[in-house]
């Protein structure tokens, strides 16, 4: 029922990801990028919760699961960069 909407969001998200890799996005587009990603995560979580055989669902949709987890690692890189900046400021002191 939501397939057409999700395909449209996927196309917008791909465009945002390409724009982010090529030169960065403005703040509103970054927020839109995370909102679309959160919609994908929520959609996958609902489908997983409703699936009668969850392990089979994960085996059949493993690429989707990986593609949803990978952007989370990007968020973790931001935290690592902040930590590195903090440690650099301590070294200068």
C-alpha positions as a printed NumPy array, in Angstrom:
array([[  0.   ,   0.   ,   0.   ],
       [  2.891,   2.38 ,   0.704],
       [  5.19 ,   1.159,  -2.061],
       [  4.678,   4.136,  -4.389],
       [  5.333,   6.63 ,  -1.605],
       [  8.441,   4.729,  -0.49 ],
       [  9.792,   4.615,  -4.051],
       [  9.285,   8.376,  -4.348],
       [ 11.052,   8.924,  -1.017],
       [ 13.863,   6.615,  -2.135],
       [ 14.452,   8.7  ,  -5.255],
       [ 14.543,  11.912,  -3.222],
       [ 16.853,  10.258,  -0.663],
       [ 19.248,   9.059,  -3.363],
       [ 19.414,  12.586,  -4.73 ],
       [ 20.109,  13.942,  -1.249],
       [ 22.837,  11.361,  -0.635],
       [ 24.517,  12.197,  -3.945],
       [ 24.33 ,  15.898,  -3.146],
       [ 25.797,  15.259,   0.289],
       [ 28.722,  13.287,  -1.118],
       [ 29.452,  15.802,  -3.868],
       [ 29.412,  19.02 ,  -1.927],
       [ 27.341,  18.923,   1.178],
       [ 23.78 ,  19.897,   1.903],
       [ 22.192,  22.901,   3.518],
       [ 20.831,  22.42 ,   7.027],
       [ 17.178,  21.937,   5.933],
       [ 18.219,  19.302,   3.382],
       [ 20.275,  17.461,   6.007],
       [ 17.209,  17.388,   8.242],
       [ 15.094,  16.14 ,   5.325],
       [ 17.697,  13.437,   4.679],
       [ 17.435,  12.199,   8.285],
       [ 13.633,  12.402,   8.27 ],
       [ 13.421,  10.241,   5.145],
       [ 15.9  ,   7.775,   6.647],
       [ 13.789,   7.611,   9.827],
       [ 10.676,   6.91 ,   7.717],
       [ 12.497,   4.017,   6.035],
       [ 13.593,   2.64 ,   9.419],
       [ 10.044,   2.929,  10.793],
       [  8.591,   1.219,   7.708],
       [ 11.075,  -1.641,   7.995],
       [ 10.488,  -1.978,  11.751],
       [  6.716,  -2.145,  11.275],
       [  7.042,  -4.752,   8.53 ],
       [  9.396,  -6.779,  10.739],
       [  7.031,  -6.529,  13.717],
       [  4.075,  -7.709,  11.627],
       [  5.991, -10.517,   9.881],
       [  4.932, -13.912,  11.241],
       [  8.418, -15.389,  10.7  ],
       [ 10.853, -12.648,  11.592],
       [ 14.028, -14.57 ,  10.85 ],
       [ 12.757, -15.474,   7.381],
       [ 11.778, -11.824,   6.822],
       [ 15.306, -10.725,   7.765],
       [ 16.85 , -13.357,   5.49 ],
       [ 14.689, -12.17 ,   2.585],
       [ 15.311,  -8.474,   3.257],
       [ 18.931,  -8.456,   4.415],
       [ 19.989,  -5.88 ,   1.824],
       [ 17.327,  -3.487,   3.08 ],
       [ 18.462,  -4.022,   6.676],
       [ 22.078,  -3.285,   5.764],
       [ 21.131,  -0.206,   3.759],
       [ 19.254,   1.133,   6.786],
       [ 22.092,   0.444,   9.207],
       [ 24.893,   2.005,   7.123],
       [ 23.723,   5.638,   7.473],
       [ 23.734,   5.147,  11.25 ],
       [ 27.492,   4.56 ,  11.08 ],
       [ 27.819,   7.962,   9.44 ],
       [ 26.184,   9.535,  12.481],
       [ 28.679,   7.664,  14.673],
       [ 31.542,   9.161,  12.617],
       [ 30.317,  12.626,  13.57 ],
       [ 30.583,  11.692,  17.247],
       [ 34.083,  10.295,  16.661],
       [ 35.125,  13.511,  14.934],
       [ 33.815,  15.578,  17.845],
       [ 35.706,  13.358,  20.251],
       [ 38.885,  13.764,  18.203],
       [ 38.488,  17.55 ,  18.201],
       [ 38.003,  17.515,  21.945],
       [ 41.154,  15.447,  22.431],
       [ 43.126,  17.793,  20.145],
       [ 42.113,  20.762,  22.258],
       [ 43.317,  18.909,  25.354],
       [ 46.689,  18.2  ,  23.701],
       [ 47.212,  21.89 ,  22.934],
       [ 46.64 ,  22.814,  26.569]])
